[in-house]
Amino acid sequence: MKKRILLILLVVNICFAVFSQQDNKTGIAPFKITLLNGKTYSYNQLKKNTETVIIYFSPTCDHCKDFTGELLKHESALKNKQIIMVTYVPIAEVKPFDSLYHISSKPTFKIGTEGYSFIVRKYYNVERFPYIVIYNKQMKLVKKLSPLEKPEVLAKQIISL
């Protein structure tokens, strides 16, 4: 009987720990994306001691397009940050978006798809695009930006940090 009670308490403690971690995510999603050149890029490859911006987007989203245009107007202010643009759509659908903005040619940017794994999407509970999270040099969450903000406001918030 005591063993059953201890087992139940152990299971309850494990469940509590798992659920409390999900509610208090401060680290970067354990992403693995396929870049436009077919290579993979993961969170383990992020530069250390560099501010990181994760942008979950859809290449067909007009708000995402407007935001990307605004962000790129300030490209020189982003040279000390790493910007990771993640989507779930196939690479073939990302390429026209990249052709518009030439993101894959920019040294501070990575753009790719996580496919239908939805690891990033689930990790951040993404419901609207663009979903943006900013991390400091110690890889601690600094800010989540509202996708409802105007594109120029979102861009300025990234640049100002």
C-alpha positions in Angstrom: 0.0 0.0 0.0 2.8 2.4 0.9 4.5 1.6 -2.4 1.4 2.6 -4.3 1.0 5.8 -2.5 4.7 6.7 -3.1 4.3 5.8 -6.8 1.2 8.0 -7.1 3.0 10.9 -5.4 6.0 10.4 -7.7 3.8 10.5 -10.8 1.9 13.6 -9.5 5.2 15.4 -8.8 6.5 14.5 -12.3 3.3 15.8 -13.9 3.5 19.0 -11.9 7.1 19.6 -12.9 6.3 19.0 -16.6 3.3 21.3 -16.6 5.0 24.1 -14.7 7.9 24.0 -17.2 5.5 24.4 -20.1 4.0 27.5 -18.5 7.3 29.1 -17.8 9.3 28.8 -21.0 12.2 31.2 -21.1 14.6 29.3 -23.4 14.8 29.1 -27.1 12.6 26.5 -28.8 14.7 23.4 -29.7 14.2 24.1 -33.5 15.6 22.3 -36.5 14.8 24.0 -39.8 15.7 23.2 -43.4 17.2 26.3 -45.0 16.5 27.2 -48.6 19.8 25.7 -49.7 18.6 22.3 -48.3 21.0 22.3 -45.3 19.6 22.0 -41.8 20.1 24.6 -39.1 19.3 24.1 -35.4 19.2 25.9 -32.1 22.5 24.3 -31.3 24.2 26.3 -34.0 23.1 29.7 -32.7 26.0 32.1 -32.1 26.7 32.5 -28.4 26.6 36.0 -26.8 24.4 37.4 -29.5 20.9 38.7 -29.2 18.5 36.3 -31.0 15.2 37.0 -32.6 12.9 34.1 -33.6 10.2 35.1 -36.1 7.5 32.5 -36.9 5.8 33.6 -40.1 3.9 32.5 -43.2 5.2 33.6 -46.6 1.6 34.3 -47.8 0.8 36.5 -44.8 0.5 40.1 -45.8 1.3 41.4 -42.3 4.5 39.2 -42.4 5.5 40.7 -45.7 4.9 44.3 -44.5 6.8 43.5 -41.3 9.8 42.0 -43.2 9.9 45.0 -45.4 10.0 47.4 -42.4 12.6 45.3 -40.6 14.9 45.3 -43.6 14.8 49.1 -43.9 16.8 48.9 -40.7 19.2 46.1 -41.7 22.3 47.9 -40.6 20.9 48.2 -37.0 20.5 44.4 -37.0 24.2 43.5 -37.6 24.8 42.5 -34.0 21.7 40.2 -33.8 20.8 36.9 -35.3 17.4 36.7 -36.9 15.8 33.3 -37.4 12.7 33.2 -39.6 10.8 29.9 -39.3 7.7 28.7 -41.1 5.9 25.4 -41.5 5.3 25.6 -45.2 7.4 23.7 -47.8 10.6 25.3 -49.1 9.1 25.7 -52.5 6.6 28.1 -51.0 9.2 30.0 -49.1 11.4 30.7 -52.1 9.1 33.4 -53.7 9.1 35.2 -50.3 12.9 35.0 -50.2 13.1 36.3 -53.8 11.2 39.4 -52.7 13.4 40.2 -49.7 16.7 38.3 -50.4 16.8 37.1 -46.7 18.9 34.0 -47.3 21.7 36.2 -48.7 21.8 38.3 -45.5 24.5 37.2 -43.0 22.4 38.0 -39.9 19.4 36.1 -41.1 18.5 32.4 -41.4 15.2 31.5 -43.1 13.7 28.0 -43.3 11.0 25.6 -42.6 10.4 23.3 -39.7 7.9 21.3 -41.9 5.0 19.7 -40.2 6.9 18.9 -37.0 5.4 22.1 -35.5 8.0 22.0 -32.8 8.5 25.8 -32.8 4.8 26.5 -33.4 3.8 24.3 -30.4 6.6 25.5 -28.2 5.5 29.1 -28.4 1.7 28.4 -28.9 1.8 30.4 -32.1 -1.7 31.4 -33.2 -1.0 34.5 -35.3 1.7 35.7 -37.6 4.3 37.1 -37.4 5.1 35.7 -33.9 8.2 37.2 -32.6 10.3 36.5 -29.5 13.5 38.2 -28.5 16.3 36.7 -26.5 19.3 38.4 -24.8 22.9 37.4 -25.2 22.5 34.9 -22.4 19.7 33.2 -24.4 17.1 34.3 -21.9 13.7 35.5 -23.1 13.5 39.3 -23.1 10.2 40.0 -24.9 7.3 38.5 -26.9 5.9 40.9 -29.4 2.3 41.1 -30.3 1.5 40.1 -33.9 -1.3 42.6 -33.8 1.1 45.6 -33.7 1.8 47.6 -36.8 4.8 46.3 -38.9 6.8 49.5 -38.2 6.2 49.2 -34.4 7.4 45.6 -34.4 10.5 46.4 -36.4 11.4 49.3 -34.0 11.0 47.1 -31.0 13.5 44.6 -32.4 16.0 47.3 -33.3 15.7 49.1 -30.0 16.7 46.1 -27.9 
